[in-house]
Amino acid sequence: MSEMIYGIKTPIRLDYTYMPGRAQSRFLRALSQRRILGQRCPQCHKVYVPSRGSCPICAVATDQEVELAHSGTVTMFCIINLPLPGQTEPPPYASASVLLDGADVPFYHLIRETPARDVRTGLRVEAVWAPDEELQPSLESIRHFRPTGEPDAPLGSGKERP
């Protein structure tokens, strides 16, 4: 009779190539110029960032580009306390959904330059960009977000919605 095997430990590696479409390519190229582009839906008028090329609600093309502010509001966050393979930031640190001013959908990024315990919903933050020589068509052009020092966005203002 053989023993039951309940699990194994084995290294795994996943290599992949991401092929952005036209809308995401424009978004990524803009990041290399310190610009954040979103797209507005012609029907519901929501502004999506990163650009998607179509509205997931109305199912129509979104071709009107909108340049967004480099500041926004934390709508949700997670404090990472455990070390994970490949991390570049030592725990604890915060990862958050940031609703940029002028956008209707937040996107996820790191919050730095403040203790993770001080990150909260409503916190006003701004993008910290890579040096000019390191800018590239990648989200890595935005190093992280940091608190602006502005008062928190009040709950229910619409600036903190996910």
VOGU-3710 file (C-alpha; in Angstrom, 3 decimals, decimal comma):
1> msemiygikt> 0,000/0,000/0,000  1,366/3,417/-0,944  1,280/6,592/1,129  -1,147/9,362/0,201  0,557/12,483/-1,191  -1,062/15,706/0,012  1,183/18,260/-1,629  4,577/18,996/-3,083  6,868/22,001/-3,148  8,287/22,851/-6,533
11> pirldytymp> 9,684/26,011/-8,115  7,537/27,580/-10,790  8,201/30,384/-13,211  5,691/32,134/-15,428  7,063/34,185/-18,305  4,576/36,075/-20,435  4,394/38,911/-22,896  1,618/41,473/-22,561  0,378/42,973/-25,816  -1,455/46,232/-25,119
21> graqsrflra> -4,077/47,403/-27,575  -4,215/50,912/-29,061  -5,859/52,531/-26,027  -3,453/50,980/-23,517  -0,483/51,759/-25,787  -1,420/55,470/-25,740  -1,824/55,297/-21,954  1,608/53,676/-21,542  3,350/56,078/-23,959  1,850/59,019/-22,045
31> lsqrrilgqr> 3,359/57,687/-18,797  6,816/57,976/-20,377  6,018/61,713/-20,743  4,767/62,121/-17,144  1,161/62,257/-18,316  -1,749/60,103/-17,161  -4,393/59,528/-19,834  -7,867/58,148/-19,348  -10,751/57,757/-21,779  -14,309/59,054/-21,415
41> cpqchkvyvp> -17,355/57,020/-22,419  -19,530/58,999/-24,857  -22,721/57,579/-23,265  -22,268/57,383/-19,472  -19,386/59,912/-19,426  -17,311/57,845/-16,983  -13,548/58,317/-17,288  -11,531/55,092/-17,198  -7,854/54,846/-16,299  -5,938/53,004/-17,594
51> srgscpicav> -7,593/53,432/-20,944  -9,499/50,356/-22,068  -10,751/51,290/-25,513  -14,358/50,578/-24,604  -16,795/51,171/-21,784  -17,477/47,952/-19,844  -20,916/49,263/-18,853  -22,194/50,728/-22,138  -20,205/48,469/-24,500  -19,249/51,376/-26,767
61> atdqevelah> -15,858/52,604/-27,975  -14,146/55,187/-25,768  -12,016/57,342/-28,014  -12,145/60,689/-26,176  -8,892/60,966/-24,241  -8,745/62,893/-20,985  -5,531/63,987/-19,300  -5,855/63,350/-15,583  -4,369/64,954/-12,512  -1,358/63,388/-10,845
71> sgtvtmfcii> -3,207/63,462/-7,521  -6,147/61,541/-6,167  -7,767/59,815/-3,226  -7,206/56,414/-1,638  -10,468/54,467/-1,969  -9,298/51,085/-0,602  -5,994/49,785/0,642  -4,195/46,717/1,835  -1,267/46,614/4,221  1,193/43,898/3,297
81> nlplpgqtep> 2,943/42,508/6,376  4,417/39,286/5,005  7,481/39,040/2,789  6,699/37,595/-0,639  9,066/36,368/-3,370  10,070/39,174/-5,718  9,016/42,033/-3,450  11,012/45,214/-3,909  9,496/46,923/-0,856  10,137/45,501/2,618
91> ppyasasvll> 6,967/44,909/4,675  4,969/46,516/6,049  3,834/48,639/3,133  0,534/49,699/1,627  -0,934/49,020/-1,774  -4,036/51,049/-2,587  -6,726/51,864/-5,102  -6,186/55,503/-6,067  -9,036/57,434/-7,643  -7,269/60,148/-9,638
101> dgadvpfyhl> -8,948/63,534/-9,739  -11,099/63,538/-12,883  -11,371/59,718/-13,114  -14,318/57,464/-12,254  -12,381/54,236/-11,768  -9,377/53,872/-9,441  -6,218/51,976/-10,196  -3,865/50,108/-7,885  -0,447/51,392/-6,858  1,955/51,556/-3,915
111> iretpardvr> 1,712/54,199/-1,188  5,093/55,215/0,213  6,720/58,060/2,118  4,384/57,459/5,054  4,113/54,585/7,519  1,703/51,896/6,287  -0,342/52,332/9,499  -1,119/55,934/8,439  -2,690/54,968/5,084  -6,478/55,288/5,169
121> tglrveavwa> -9,542/55,651/2,974  -9,875/59,284/1,917  -6,117/59,987/2,099  -5,106/62,484/-0,596  -2,031/61,319/-2,532  0,125/62,382/-5,488  2,243/60,511/-7,988  6,002/60,348/-7,533  7,589/59,938/-10,962  10,780/58,182/-11,978
131> pdeelqpsle> 13,703/60,406/-12,987  13,589/61,543/-16,644  16,246/59,039/-17,732  14,186/56,150/-16,285  10,792/57,073/-17,751  9,391/54,320/-19,963  6,007/53,206/-21,334  5,228/51,335/-18,118  3,413/51,838/-14,813  6,921/51,782/-13,335
141> sirhfrptge> 7,248/55,377/-14,542  5,126/56,200/-11,508  7,340/55,015/-8,647  4,591/55,287/-6,051  2,075/57,686/-4,541  2,688/59,755/-1,410  0,427/61,826/0,847  -0,100/65,401/-0,330  -0,739/66,853/3,118  -4,215/67,983/2,011
151> pdaplgsgke> -7,180/67,192/4,256  -8,732/63,783/3,624  -11,586/63,586/1,131  -14,785/63,287/3,186  -16,599/59,967/2,973  -19,643/60,271/0,734  -18,041/63,015/-1,375  -17,705/60,720/-4,376  -13,924/61,182/-4,306  -13,471/58,015/-2,257
161> rp> -15,681/55,650/-4,272  -14,026/52,458/-5,509
//
